[in-house]
Amino acid sequence: MRAMQLDRPGEPLRLVQRQVPVAGPADIPIEATAYSVCRTDLHVVDGDIQGKLPIVPGHEIVGKVIAVGANADRFDVGDRVGVPWLGSTCHHCRFCKMGMENLCDDAQFTGFTKDGGFATHAVARADYCFALPPTVDGPRAAPLLCAGLIGYRAFSMMGEARTFGLYGFGASAHIIAQLAARMGRKVVAFTKPGDVQGQKFARLPGCIWAGGSDETPPVELDAAIVFAPVGALVPVALAAIRKSGTVVCAGIHMSDIPCFPYALLWGERQVRSVANLTRADGDGFFAAIREVEVRTQVKCFALDDANEALARLRNGDIVGAAVLLP
């Protein structure tokens, strides 16, 4: 198989030829048809988070099942499946026993601690994969597998917030904005100051307002999600939400949060993070988008051009989500 491999952080991915991975009894080998490029992949490549090396990144994989292990009876050969970030859990640590498998002490993560999807083939645990909506084609389905899932978990953490803000309007935000707007929520979007194109894009999925992160929104917010990996946005978001509101930090990595006055937090405001996902998050998200149509906007690249896709994501030149095709 062909794969884009990371040998050392900070270096470009290298195109390599590998043997197709050997599947275990609980696994399904997959012929990949599309894989989205996530900001987490960028953090892996840039060395912001440290995992297995060498590694094939990629954790938003759409593909066709080409075989099934003896104990992998969830899917059949020929089924289309999605492979997410959470690759497996131990089932016996205290977090798994509490139903918090996203915090498992011995979890494996696709494209980080085990080889992922920037390749023509991949192997995944069948019980951690998802059946995908038949109405969504491969390239448009790929971003749902992390941008959608993590966005949905962050969205769920805001509770019944009726009006909320999204700081950083990329792949996750453009999915959640659509879902929330069609559920009757009011969404405002914040981009980098002066990013007129990004603000225009944010209005398309149903945001009632879009502006720079240095601007004051026209409405008081019940909550906010910070998708951008910029710690300085946390006190900005706190200043925009009402008393008892929540700021959810949705990334796996963020620059340092600067010191801020306690008055911003007072009034029972909360700041919390999102860590990974659970399979229940996936079930909930895919059930939600069966009822509410969500359409992803994607920019496609060839697998061999993965470094270009990563560079453009790093530079903020992707509107929506970047997707690789084999």
N, C-alpha and C positions, 0 to 999 in steps of 0.2 A: 504494500500500500504506500501511497505518498502522504507525507505529513510535514507540517511546519513545526519545527522543534526549537525550543529555547534551551540553549546550553548554559548561558550565564546571564544574570540580570543586566539590563542596559545594552545588551547586544541585539542586533536584528535576529528574527527567527530565521532558521536555516531549513531549506527544503531537503528532506531525507527520504530514502526508501527504507521501509521497515517490513517485517513480517506482520501479517494480520494478527492482532492479539488473540491469545488463546482464551476461550471462554470457559468459566467454571460452571458447575451444575445449576447455579442460581442466576446465570447471566444470559443475556441475549447479544449476539454479535449483530452489528448494524452497519449497513451500507449508507453512508451519510449523503444527504441531498442538499442540505443547507445548514449553516451555523452562524449565529449572530456573534458580533464582536462587542463585548461588554466592557464597561470601564474597569471591572474587576480584572479582566484579562490584561488591561493596560497596567494595573497595579502589580500584577504578577511579572509582566515583562520588564517593568521599570524597577523592580526590586522593592516596591513599597511594602509588600508582604512576602514572607519567605516560605517557600514550600519545596517540594521534590524537584531535583534537577538531575539530568535533563528532563524536560517535561513538554508534552504537547498540550498547549493551552486550549481553551474553548469549552464552554459548559452550557451552551444553548443549541443543542444538536437536534436536528430533524433528520430522520432516516427511516430506512425500511429494514425490518427484521429479516435476517437471512438464515437464521437457525435459532433453536431454543435449547437451553440446557435442560437436564433431566428434571430439575426442580423449578423451572421457570415456566409455569403454566398460565401466566397472566396474558401472554400474547401468543399469536400464531405467526408462522413464517408468512411474510408478505405484508404484515400489519405496518402501518405508519405510526411511529412513536416519537416522543420528545424526551430528551435526556437533560435534566437540570443540574444545577450546582451540587446539590446534596446527593452524593454517590452511594453512601451506605452509613449505617449507624450500628452501635454495638448491642443495643436492646437491653443492656443490663446495668448501665451506669445510673446514678440517681436522676439525671435529667431525662434519660429515656423512660425510666419508670414513672416520671411525673408527666409524661406526654410532651416533653420539651426536647424532642429529638434534634431540633436545630442547634441545641447547645451540647450535644453528645460529646463526651470526653474523648472518644475514639472515632469520630466521624471521618469519612473519606470524602473529598471534594473533587468533582470532575474538573480536570484541567489545572489542578493545583497540587493535590497530593496523589492523584492518579491521572494517567494520560486522558486527555480530553478529545475535543472534536475537530481541531484544525487538521483534519486528515480525511482520507477517502473512506476510512472504516473506523469503528470504535466498538468497545465492549462496555456494557452497562448492566448493573443489577436490575433485573426485570421489575422487581417490586418497588423500585424508586423511579421508574419511568412513567410517562403519562401518555394516554391516548389523546390524540389531537383532534380539534374540530375539523370535520371533513370539508367544511366550506372555506377553510383558510389554506392557501397554498404554502409550500415549504418555506420560501424566503420570508413571507409575512408571518408565518407561525414561529419562526426561530426566536424573535425578540420576546415572545410571550414567555419563554422558558426561564428568563431571569429578570429582565426589565419588567415583564408583567407580574411574575410571581413575587419578587421583592417589593415592587410597587404596591401590590395588593396587600402584602403583609403590613407595610407601612401605613397604607390607607386604613386597614382594619384597626390599627393601634390608635387612631384618632377618635374612635368611638362614633358618636352620632354628630360629629361636627358638620354643620350645614354649610359653612363658608370657610374655606381654607386656602392656604397659599402653597405654591410649589416653587421652591428655590432651586434653580437649575432646570432647564426645560430640554431634556434629551429623550432617550429611548423610554425610560420608565415613566417620566412625567407625561409624555404624549399619549401613553396608554391609559394611565390612571385618570387623566383629565377627561378623556372620552367616557370612561366608565362612570365617573362621578357625575358628570353633566347629565348623562342619560338616566341617572338615578335621582335627578332633581337637586343635586348639590350645586353650590356656587363655587367656582374655582377661579383664583387669580394666579398669574404666573409671573415669576421674576427671573430675568436673565442677567447676563453681564451688562453693566451700564453701556448704553449706546448700541446694543445688539439689535438693530431694527429688524433684521431678517428673522432672528430668533423670536422676537416679540410677535411678528406677523404670523409665524408658524404656530405660536402658542394660541392665537385666537381661533385657529381653524378647528381644533377639536372641541371647542365650546367654552373656553375660558372667557369670563365676562370682562376681564381686564388683563393687560400684560404691560410690564414696564421693567425698568432696571432695578436691580437690588438696592440701589441708593434712593429709590422713590418710595413715597408713602402710598399704600393702596387706597382706593376710594371707599373701602369698607373695612370695618374691624373684623379680624379673623378669629374664628373659633380654634383653629389649629394650623399647623404648617408642617410640611415635609421638606427637609433639606436633602436634595439629591446631589447637589454639587459637593465635591470633597473639600470644601473650604470652611474651616473652622470659624472664620470671622463672620460667617452668615448666621451662626447660632444666636448671638446676642441681637442681631438685626431681626431675626424671626421672633425672638422673645418680645421685642419691643412692639411687634405688630399684632400679637395675639391678645385676646381678652384675658381677664382673670379666670383661673382654672383651666386655661387652654394648654395644649400640648404641642411641643416641638419634637418631631420625630426625625432623627438622623438616620438616613437610609443606606449609607454607604458602608463598605467594609474597611475603608481607610479614609482619614480626613486629616487635614493639617491641624495644628494645635488651635484649640479654642482660646481666644484671648480673654484676659481678665475683664469682667464686666460688673457693674454695680448690682448688689443684691436686690435692689428695687425692681430690676427687670424680672427676677424670678419670683419675688414675693407676690402674694395674691394666689398662692397655690398653683402657680404655673409649673409645668413639668418639662424636663428634657429627657428623652430616652432614645436608645439606639435600636436598630433592627440587626439581628444577627442571623444570617442564613435563612432557611425556610423549613417548613415541615411539609410532609406529604399532604396533610390536611389543608394547608394553604393552597396547594396546587389543585386539590379537589374543589375547594371553594371558589378559586379563581376561574377555573374552566367551567364550572357550573354557572357562574355569574355571566361570563361572556357568551354562554349559550342563550341567555335571556336578553342580553344587551350587546348589540353589535359593536365590536371594537376593530378598527382598521389601522394596522401599523403602516408607517411610512418608512421605506427602506432604500438604502443605496447599496447595490450589489457590486462585489469585487470577486475576481477569481481567487481560488485558494492560494496560488502562487503570489498574489498581491496582498497577502495578509499584512506585511509590514507597511504598505501604503495605507491600508485601512486603519491600522493602529495609529500611524502618524497623523492622519486626518482627524481621528477621534481625539488624540492628544491636543491638537491645535484648535479644536472646537469647530471643525469644518464639516461635520456631519449633521444633517437635518434629519431627525428621526433616529434610525438605527442602521449601522453598517452590517452587512450580511455577506459571508463568503460562500462561494459555490464551488464544488469540486470540478 
